[in-house]
Amino acid sequence: LDALDVPDCVVVGSSFGGLVAALMYLESRSRVTKLVLAGSGSAFSPPEVQAKALRASMANALDAMKDASLEGLRHRLRNIVHDAGAVDEILIFSQLTTYAQPTVGKAYEKIILDTIAAASDRSGQTANRTHELTLPILMVAGCNDIRAPIELQERQVTKFADARLLKYENCGHFPFLEYPTRFNADVIGFALEQRHIGE
């Protein structure tokens, strides 16, 4: 942000990126004006729940990396979206270019295992600090998300001071891929909205 001369911004975090987005706010509150958490339970899940989700994600990804083929990647995508046909095929080709690299699987596995090992470090968690996330938050959740179940999202939205939940029917873990036009409109509307806590 400093390099781009951006004084503040709305931060969007998908999946585990929701935790990164929340930590960014806690580290630099004047720079982050609003948060969007898309298909993410990481900002409010305790370490043991995060570890379970990360292991499931790792298993799915490593299967695709071991079989770096178009069909293998389509299978991985089918595991986490509601309708794989709704996702642009260019994503599959982009992933194939990356996953076919011989060192990617080992590097990815190390990143996930290191992340799980660090999950108990309170400085990298926000589950115990949700009361500090006082900025406006938009949660976007797919009703068919196996990584961040809708029931979890419905329970957790109440833990933030100023949060609302948008539920996408017939949608899995990636609302921005499955419904890009709607997602972009929702996020832009939220970003431009002039609201204050309690309104």
N, C-alpha and C positions, 0 to 999 in steps of 0.2 A: 504493500500500500504506500509506503514511503517512496519507493522507487517510482511509482506511477503518480505520485502526488495526489493520492486519494485520501481525504481526511477521515471519511467514515463510509460504511457500506452495510448492506443487508447480506448476511452470510447464509448460504444454503448448504446443508450437509445431508448426504444420502447414506443410509445404512450406518456403518461404523463412522462415517464422516459426520454424523450428527453429534457424536461425542467431541470430535475435533472442533466442530463449529462452536459448541457450547464452551469448550475450554478456551477458544480464541476470545470469546466475549469476557470470560472471567479474567483473562490475562490482560485484556485491553478494552475496558468497558466503554471508553469514549469513542472507540473506533467502530464498534458493532452496534448498529441501531435496531436491528431486528434479526430474528433467526427463523429459518425454515428448516424443519426436520422432516425429511422425506423417507418414509419406510424405515424409520430408525427407532430402535429401543435403547440404543447405547447411551444416550444422554441421561437416562433415568434407571437403567438396569444395574443391579449390583454385580460385582466381579464374577460370581459363579454363573450367573445367567449369561453374561457376555462371553465367558469362556465356552459355554455350551454352544452358543450361536456361532462363535468363531470356528469351533471345531467342525460344525456341520457345514459351514461355508467352505472351509479348507478342504474337506473331503470331496465336496462337489467340484471345486475348482481343480484339485489335483487329478481327479478322474478325467476331466477334460484335457488337462495338460499331458497326461500319459497317452491319451488318444487325441492328439492334436489334428483332428480332422473336422471337416464341416459338419458331419453328422454327430460327432462327439460333442461339439460346441452347441449344436442345436439341442441336443439332449440336456446339456447343462442348463441352457436357457429355459427349457420346458419345465425344469424343476423349480424355478423361482418366479416365473411369470404366469399369469392366468391364461393368456392367449399368445403363444410364441409368434403366431402369424401377424400380430399387431406390431411387432418389433422389426424395424428396418434391417434387412439382411446385411447391410454394410457393417453393422456392429459385429456380426459373425466373422466377416472377412478381416476386420480390424483385429479381433481377438486372435484369430488364427495366425496372423503375422507375428503376434507377440508370443503366443503359447508354443509355437513350433521351435522357438529358440531353445537350445539344449540346456541352458543354465536356469531357465525361468522357474521350473518346478521347485528346485532346491531353494532358490532365493525366496520364492513366495512362501514355502513351508517355514523357512527360518523366520520370516517377518511375522507370520501368524503365531508361531510358537513363542517368539519373543514378546509379542503383544499380550498373549495369554499370561506369560510369566510375570509381566509388569502390571497385570490387571489389579493386583492387590495394593499397588502404590496409590495412596489417596490423592496425591498431587495430579494424577492422571485420570481421576474419576469426577463425575458430577452428580452421581446418584445421591450422595450425601449432601449435595449443595444446591438442590433444585430451588430452594427458597431464595437463593442468590440470583437466580436467572429471572430478573424482574422486568426484562425488556419484552416487547410484544413477540410472541412466538406463534408461527403457523405450523401445525403438524398435518402432513398429508399422508394418508394411509390407504393402502389397498386392502379391501375387505377379504382378499384371498392370500394375504402375505404369510408365508410359512416362516419367515425370518423374524418379523415383528408383528405378531398376531394382532388383529383388530381389537380383541378384548383387552390386550395389554395397553394399546394406545388409548382406548376409552377410559381405562382406570388412571393412566398416568397424566392425561391432559389436565386433570384437576390439581396436580402437584405444582404447577407453575402459576405465578401470580397473574399473568396475562396471556393465556394461550387459548387457541381454538383448534378444533380438529375437523379436517375435511376428509370425508370417507369416499373413496372411489370404488364403486361396485365393479365386479368382474375385473379385478386388478390385483396383481401380485406385488412383488418386492420393488418394482421399478416404475412407479407412476409416471415419471418423466419420460420413460421410454414407451410405456404402454398407451399413455394418453398425453402426448407432448403438447398439443394445442391447448387442451384444457389446463394442463399443469402450468404452462408458461403464462396463460391468462390469469390463473389464480395467484401465482407468485408475483407477477407484475402488479396486479391489483392490490395485493397485500403490501408490497414495497412502497407503492405510491399513496397508500391510504394514510390520512392524517388522523391518528387516534392517540389517546393517552390511556394509561392504566385506569381501569374502573369505568370507562365509557361503555 
